[in-house]
Amino acid sequence: MTDPRRSERPPAPDRLPVPVVDNHCHLDIRRDEAPEVPLDRVVAEAAAVGVDRLVQIGCDISSARWTAQVVDEHPALLGGVAIHPNEAPRHEAAGDLDDVIDEIADLARRPRIRVVGETGLDFYRTGPEGVAAQEHSFRRHIAIAKELDLALQIHDRDAHEDVLRILAEEGAPERTVMHCFSGDMEMARECVRRGYYLSFAGTVTFRSARGLRDALAITPTEHLLVETDAPYLTPTPHRGRTNAPYLVPLTVRAMAATLRTSVPQLCEALSANSERVYGSWD
């Protein structure tokens, strides 16, 4: 039986002392049980708790087009566009993978699109038959990010070694972000050694995520970002409900506790890192 509380919106957390960026959210995706919330309200609710800038990610061709439109309409938004790894085999089967990636490249040239992503590899949902299409798509997205001098956001699910291998083979862009970092301490150290940014989502608050918190604990603050991946990965104590950018403070405070640093200091670092990766929202 479905828990009726899953459709309830969690209460707003306490406001952060210094504004931060939700550097990865999907504002066009609505979960079945969630009430529809107008975009203006989503942005206002986030700003009210100190999340005053958002990076909207469009990861299929329709959401990429939508992203390119809404970031021009809302000053609090910057955008990212890509073909998600799980979409790549479908387009390969349809014979239009390179065509849709060409359109992604065109959309990425717009001034308020600052990210190519999320791209990468996903061996959880896509089996061996889809690996070649995912790798081809990943390599093309890397090339676009480097050509346009944009940040690259990486989706990595059950594919750590291959993601790192392809980034090394192709040469990672100057600003590479491991979206929703899910690796261990060893991987965190390798990513930091390469100069990548590690973005932590609500998963870092889960009771079962001790290994993820260990990875966070050894990551220098100058390599850290925070995200919701909304509407997914809602932080504790609201796990299972629909996520939204206004819940970022829960993750930030959990990160500060793991790092044994103050919330204001961490917020300052997260904000500065975000501007360094994506540029100004002005």
C-alpha positions in Angstrom: 0.0 0.0 0.0 1.3 3.4 -1.0 2.3 5.7 2.0 0.0 8.8 1.6 2.7 11.0 3.1 4.8 10.4 -0.1 2.5 13.0 -1.9 3.0 15.6 0.9 5.6 18.3 0.4 8.1 18.4 3.2 8.3 21.5 5.4 10.9 24.1 4.6 14.1 23.7 6.5 15.8 26.6 8.3 17.4 29.2 6.0 21.1 28.9 5.3 23.3 31.7 6.6 25.0 32.2 3.2 23.3 31.5 -0.2 24.3 28.4 -2.1 23.6 26.9 -5.5 21.7 23.7 -6.3 24.0 22.7 -9.1 21.8 19.9 -10.5 18.0 19.7 -10.6 15.4 18.6 -13.1 12.6 21.1 -12.8 10.7 19.7 -15.8 10.2 16.3 -14.2 7.2 15.6 -12.0 6.9 12.4 -10.1 3.5 10.7 -10.3 2.5 11.2 -6.7 3.8 14.8 -6.4 1.6 17.9 -6.6 2.4 20.2 -9.5 4.3 23.4 -8.4 4.7 26.3 -10.7 8.3 27.1 -11.6 8.1 30.6 -10.2 7.1 29.1 -6.8 9.9 26.5 -7.0 12.5 29.3 -7.5 11.0 31.5 -4.8 10.8 28.7 -2.2 14.4 27.9 -2.8 15.5 31.5 -2.5 13.6 31.8 0.8 15.9 29.2 2.5 19.1 30.5 0.9 19.3 28.5 -2.3 19.2 31.5 -4.7 20.7 30.0 -7.8 19.9 26.7 -9.6 21.4 24.7 -12.5 18.5 23.1 -14.5 19.6 20.0 -16.3 17.8 18.8 -19.5 18.9 15.2 -20.2 16.8 14.2 -23.2 16.2 16.2 -26.3 12.8 17.6 -25.3 13.9 18.6 -21.8 17.1 20.1 -23.3 15.0 22.3 -25.5 12.8 23.3 -22.5 15.9 24.1 -20.5 17.3 26.4 -23.1 14.0 28.3 -23.1 13.4 28.6 -19.3 17.0 29.7 -18.4 16.4 32.8 -20.5 13.2 33.6 -18.6 14.4 33.1 -15.0 17.5 34.9 -13.8 18.0 32.4 -11.0 18.6 29.6 -13.5 21.5 28.5 -15.6 21.2 25.4 -17.7 22.8 22.1 -18.8 21.9 20.0 -21.8 22.8 16.5 -22.9 21.5 13.1 -23.9 21.4 10.9 -20.8 23.4 7.7 -21.0 20.2 5.7 -20.8 18.8 7.6 -23.8 21.8 6.9 -25.9 21.0 3.3 -26.8 17.5 4.2 -27.7 18.6 6.9 -30.1 21.3 4.5 -31.5 18.5 1.9 -32.2 16.5 4.7 -33.9 19.4 5.7 -36.0 19.5 9.4 -34.9 22.0 9.4 -32.0 24.5 11.7 -33.7 21.7 14.0 -35.0 20.3 14.6 -31.5 23.9 15.1 -30.1 24.4 17.7 -32.9 21.3 19.5 -31.6 22.6 19.4 -28.1 25.8 21.1 -29.3 23.7 23.8 -30.9 21.7 24.4 -27.7 24.9 24.4 -25.7 26.1 27.5 -27.6 23.4 29.6 -26.0 24.8 32.1 -23.4 22.9 30.8 -20.3 23.7 27.1 -21.0 26.9 26.6 -19.0 26.9 22.8 -18.7 27.2 19.8 -21.0 25.5 17.1 -19.0 24.5 15.0 -17.6 26.5 12.5 -19.7 28.5 9.5 -18.8 27.8 5.8 -18.3 25.0 3.8 -16.6 25.5 0.1 -16.3 22.6 -0.3 -13.8 19.8 0.2 -16.2 21.5 -0.4 -19.5 23.0 -3.9 -20.2 26.1 -4.8 -22.2 24.3 -4.3 -25.5 24.0 -0.6 -24.8 27.6 0.1 -23.8 29.0 1.0 -27.2 26.2 3.6 -27.7 26.8 5.1 -24.2 30.6 5.3 -24.8 30.1 7.0 -28.2 27.7 9.5 -26.7 29.9 10.2 -23.7 33.0 10.9 -25.9 31.0 13.2 -28.1 29.7 15.2 -25.1 33.2 15.5 -23.7 34.3 16.9 -27.1 31.5 19.5 -27.1 32.3 20.7 -23.6 35.9 21.2 -24.5 35.1 22.9 -27.8 32.7 25.4 -26.1 34.7 25.7 -22.8 31.7 24.5 -20.7 31.5 22.5 -17.6 30.9 18.8 -17.9 28.5 17.0 -15.6 29.1 13.3 -15.3 26.4 10.6 -14.6 28.2 7.5 -13.2 26.1 4.6 -12.1 27.9 1.3 -11.5 30.6 2.4 -14.0 33.3 4.1 -12.0 36.3 2.5 -13.7 35.0 3.0 -17.2 34.0 6.6 -16.6 37.5 7.5 -15.3 39.1 5.6 -18.1 37.2 7.5 -20.8 37.8 10.8 -19.2 41.5 10.0 -19.2 41.5 8.8 -22.8 39.6 11.9 -24.1 41.1 14.4 -21.7 38.5 15.9 -19.3 37.3 19.5 -19.6 38.9 22.0 -17.3 35.7 22.0 -15.1 34.4 18.5 -14.7 31.7 17.6 -12.1 30.9 14.2 -10.8 27.2 14.6 -10.4 25.6 12.8 -7.4 29.0 11.4 -6.5 28.6 7.7 -5.5 32.2 6.5 -5.3 34.3 5.5 -2.3 37.3 7.2 -0.7 39.7 5.8 -3.3 37.7 7.2 -6.1 37.2 10.6 -4.3 41.0 10.9 -4.0 41.5 10.1 -7.7 38.9 12.6 -8.7 40.5 15.3 -6.6 43.9 14.4 -7.9 42.6 15.0 -11.4 41.0 18.3 -10.4 37.4 17.2 -10.7 34.5 18.6 -8.5 32.5 16.2 -6.4 28.8 17.1 -6.1 26.9 15.5 -3.2 23.1 14.9 -3.2 20.7 13.8 -0.5 22.1 10.3 -0.6 24.9 11.5 1.7 22.3 11.9 4.5 21.1 8.3 4.2 21.8 6.1 7.2 23.3 3.4 4.9 25.7 5.8 3.2 28.7 5.6 5.6 31.1 5.0 2.7 29.8 8.0 0.9 30.3 10.2 4.0 33.8 8.8 4.3 34.5 9.9 0.8 33.1 13.3 1.6 35.2 13.6 4.7 38.5 13.4 2.7 37.4 15.7 -0.1 38.9 19.3 0.2 36.2 21.9 0.3 37.5 23.6 -2.8 36.3 20.5 -4.8 32.8 20.3 -3.3 29.4 21.1 -4.8 25.9 20.3 -3.6 22.7 19.3 -5.5 19.3 17.9 -5.1 18.9 15.9 -8.4 15.3 16.9 -7.8 12.7 15.4 -7.9 14.8 12.4 -6.8 17.1 11.6 -3.8 15.3 13.5 -1.1 17.5 13.9 2.0 16.8 12.5 5.4 14.3 12.8 7.2 12.1 13.1 4.1 13.5 10.2 2.1 10.9 8.8 -0.3 9.1 12.1 -0.8 9.5 14.3 -3.8 12.7 16.4 -3.7 13.0 20.1 -4.6 15.7 22.8 -4.4 14.3 24.2 -1.2 15.5 21.1 0.6 19.2 21.7 -0.2 19.8 23.1 3.4 19.3 19.6 4.8 22.1 18.2 2.7 24.4 21.2 3.3 24.1 20.8 7.1 24.7 17.1 6.9 27.8 17.7 4.8 29.1 20.3 7.3 28.7 17.8 10.2 30.6 15.2 8.3 33.4 17.7 7.4 33.4 19.1 10.9 33.2 22.6 9.6 30.8 25.4 10.2 27.7 25.8 8.0 28.6 29.4 7.0 32.1 28.3 6.0 30.8 25.4 3.9 28.2 27.7 2.3 30.8 30.2 1.3 32.9 27.4 -0.3 30.0 25.9 -2.2 28.9 29.3 -3.5 32.4 30.2 -4.6 33.0 26.8 -6.2 29.7 27.0 -8.1 30.6 30.4 -9.6 34.0 29.1 -10.5 32.5 26.2 -12.4 29.5 27.8 -14.0 30.3 31.6 -14.1 28.0 34.4 -12.9 24.2 34.2 -12.9 24.0 37.9 -13.5 
